[in-house]
Amino acid sequence: MTALNASTRRVATAVALAAAAAISLSACGAGQVAQTSTQVAAVNGNYANQGDISLRNVHIVYPNSEEYSLEPGGTVALAFTAINESESKPERLEKITTDLAKSVTIAGEVGGRVIEPQTALSAGTVNATVTDDGEEIETDLILVTLNGVAEHVYPGLTAPITFTFANAGDITVDVPVDAGPVLERHESALSGNAGAGTLAEHAGGH
């Protein structure tokens, strides 16, 4: 087998950390019973690639505490991993926008949104620990919230969200809403995978 060079190992570790974070974020749905129609698996996150940026496991986190809610006007957290695949050029997440919320907040200093070459930036609500060559490494997640969510935000549908990067530009992703561990899925023509339909279409394009 060919040994991994340092750059390849950094990206592999970043992806492994992101995967572990995703497991932690959706772990509440991992042990559900599939037989009943009211219990559904968590929606898989969507992905997109543009320039040197790869977005992975992009999804709206199902509320797991009182501070978050899918009700109109509520606040929800956004989870994702942005991987900078450039060998030499840093990237920076400038902003995140969507018509399905009054505002989007990216916690922390702007400098914390810089993604060095061959590394990743992850967002979510729960830090995760993975093992790399026997050593435990804890991911540091930034917190991104959608504030004042619109009506028609249902698990099983998708919301168009735009990520703006300094170099890669605007990347729009149809982002699924996590279904949670035990929740009746909103069944409509828009239900299904991330490309089946958007919340904006369901809400009349607003």
C-alpha positions in Angstrom: 0.0 0.0 0.0 1.2 3.5 -0.7 1.7 5.7 2.4 -0.5 8.8 2.6 1.4 12.1 2.4 0.8 14.8 5.0 -1.8 16.7 2.9 -3.8 13.6 2.1 -3.8 12.6 5.8 -5.0 16.1 6.8 -8.0 15.9 4.4 -8.7 12.3 5.4 -8.7 13.3 9.1 -11.0 16.3 8.3 -13.5 14.1 6.5 -13.4 11.5 9.3 -14.0 14.2 11.9 -16.9 15.5 9.8 -18.4 12.1 9.6 -18.1 11.6 13.3 -19.7 15.0 13.9 -22.5 14.0 11.6 -23.1 10.8 13.5 -23.3 12.7 16.8 -25.7 15.2 15.3 -28.1 12.5 14.1 -27.4 9.8 16.7 -30.9 10.3 18.2 -32.3 8.6 15.1 -29.9 5.8 14.8 -31.8 3.3 16.9 -35.3 3.8 15.7 -37.7 1.1 14.8 -38.5 1.0 11.1 -41.8 -0.9 11.1 -44.1 2.0 12.1 -45.1 4.6 9.5 -44.6 7.4 12.0 -40.9 6.6 12.6 -38.5 7.7 9.9 -34.8 7.8 9.5 -33.0 11.1 9.7 -32.7 12.8 6.3 -29.2 12.6 4.8 -27.4 15.8 4.3 -26.8 17.2 0.8 -23.5 18.1 -0.9 -22.0 20.4 -3.5 -18.7 21.1 -5.1 -17.4 24.4 -6.6 -13.8 25.4 -7.1 -11.7 24.1 -4.3 -14.6 23.9 -1.9 -16.5 20.7 -1.2 -19.6 21.0 1.0 -20.7 17.8 2.7 -23.6 16.6 4.9 -25.4 19.9 4.7 -28.7 19.7 6.7 -30.9 21.6 9.1 -30.6 19.9 12.5 -33.8 18.6 14.0 -34.4 20.6 17.2 -33.1 18.7 20.3 -33.5 21.5 22.9 -35.9 24.2 23.9 -33.8 26.9 22.2 -34.5 25.5 18.8 -37.9 25.1 17.0 -39.2 24.3 13.5 -42.3 26.5 14.3 -42.7 29.7 12.2 -40.5 32.3 13.7 -38.3 29.7 15.5 -34.5 29.2 15.4 -32.8 26.1 14.0 -29.2 25.1 13.6 -27.5 24.3 10.3 -24.9 21.5 10.1 -22.3 21.1 7.4 -18.6 20.5 6.6 -16.8 22.7 4.1 -13.5 21.2 2.9 -10.8 23.3 1.3 -9.1 21.0 -1.2 -6.6 23.6 -2.4 -3.0 22.7 -1.8 -1.9 26.2 -1.1 -4.7 28.8 -1.0 -6.7 29.5 2.2 -10.5 30.0 1.8 -13.0 32.0 3.9 -16.7 31.6 4.5 -18.1 35.1 4.0 -21.8 34.6 4.7 -24.7 32.2 4.5 -28.1 33.4 3.2 -31.6 31.9 2.7 -35.1 33.2 2.0 -36.5 30.7 4.5 -35.3 32.7 7.5 -35.2 36.3 8.5 -31.4 36.1 9.2 -28.5 33.7 9.5 -26.0 34.0 12.3 -22.5 32.5 12.2 -21.1 32.6 15.7 -17.6 33.6 16.5 -15.1 36.0 14.9 -14.8 36.3 11.1 -11.3 35.0 11.3 -12.6 31.7 12.6 -14.2 31.1 9.2 -10.9 30.8 7.5 -10.3 27.4 6.0 -6.6 26.6 5.6 -5.5 24.5 2.6 -6.3 20.8 3.0 -8.5 21.4 6.1 -12.2 21.6 6.9 -14.6 23.9 8.7 -17.6 22.2 10.3 -20.8 23.5 11.8 -23.3 21.8 14.1 -24.4 21.7 17.8 -22.4 18.8 19.2 -18.6 18.4 19.2 -17.4 14.9 18.3 -14.3 12.9 19.2 -12.7 10.4 16.8 -9.5 8.4 16.9 -6.7 9.0 14.4 -3.8 6.5 14.8 -4.8 5.8 18.4 -5.0 9.4 19.3 -8.4 11.0 20.3 -9.1 14.3 18.4 -12.1 16.5 19.2 -13.7 18.5 16.4 -14.4 22.2 17.1 -17.7 23.1 15.5 -18.9 26.6 14.8 -22.6 27.4 15.5 -24.7 28.5 12.6 -28.4 29.4 13.2 -31.3 30.2 11.0 -33.3 32.8 12.9 -37.0 33.4 12.4 -37.7 30.5 10.1 -40.6 30.8 7.7 -43.8 28.7 7.5 -43.8 25.3 5.7 -40.5 24.2 7.2 -41.1 20.4 7.4 -38.8 17.4 7.8 -38.5 15.6 4.5 -38.5 18.9 2.5 -35.5 20.9 1.4 -34.6 24.6 1.7 -32.3 26.5 -0.7 -29.4 27.9 1.3 -26.5 29.9 -0.3 -22.9 29.7 1.0 -20.7 32.6 -0.1 -16.9 32.0 -0.1 -14.2 34.5 -0.8 -12.7 32.5 -3.6 -15.2 29.8 -4.6 -18.1 32.4 -4.7 -21.8 31.5 -4.1 -22.7 27.9 -3.7 -26.5 27.2 -3.4 -27.5 23.9 -1.9 -31.0 22.4 -1.4 -30.7 21.6 2.2 -32.9 18.8 3.8 -34.6 19.2 7.2 -33.6 16.4 9.6 -36.5 14.2 10.4 -35.6 13.5 14.0 -36.0 10.2 15.8 -39.8 9.9 16.0 -41.7 12.2 13.8 -44.4 11.9 11.2 -42.9 12.9 7.9 -44.7 15.7 6.0 -45.8 13.7 2.9 -46.2 15.8 -0.3 -45.0 16.0 -3.9 -41.9 17.6 -2.4 -41.0 14.8 0.0 -38.1 12.5 -0.9 -34.5 13.2 -1.6 -32.8 16.5 -1.5 -33.5 17.2 -5.2 -37.2 16.4 -5.1 -38.4 19.8 -4.2 -37.7 22.9 -2.1 -39.4 24.7 0.7 -39.3 27.8 -1.3 -41.5 26.2 -4.0 -43.9 24.8 -1.3 -44.1 28.3 0.2 -44.9 29.9 -3.1 -41.4 31.0 -3.9 -41.0 33.4 -0.9 
